[in-house]
Amino acid sequence: MSFHLDHLGILVHSLAESVPLYCALIGIDPGTVEYHDVPSEGVRVAMLKGNTTLELLEPTEPDGALARFLEKRGPGLHHLTYRAPAPLEDKLAELKAAGFEVLSDAPRVGAEGRVFFVHPKSCGGILTEFIEKD
Ligand code: CO
């Protein structure tokens, strides 16, 4: 058994400011950055891809959960995302049965596939996301 870190979610005030900053920091071409709007989550994201991915998240809904998190905690690490094999329902059920506080009853559609989240209080203080990728 092993595990695969898919991406790190980093909350930012502004993609327009943060994408150039992270690109300069880690040395990647801003032209390679992929953008996605995820209206269902109230967020616009930028994907900076290397051996893992940095997902920069800019809240788009002033009263949404991400905007409130940003207000309270400031910019920085928001979540870690691990890959899980399909069907993702199996991983969700396994974690629920093991006592983890899964934040939804079923996977949802995220920017790059089906996902679910586990509450930070049941995973060492870091919001944890699982994504289905084959
Ligand atoms: Co994510």
Boltz pocket constraint, residues with backbone or C-beta under 6 A from the ligand:
constraints:
  - pocket:
      binder: B
      contacts: [[A, 7], [A, 8], [A, 9], [A, 55], [A, 79], [A, 81], [A, 129]]
      max_distance: 6.0
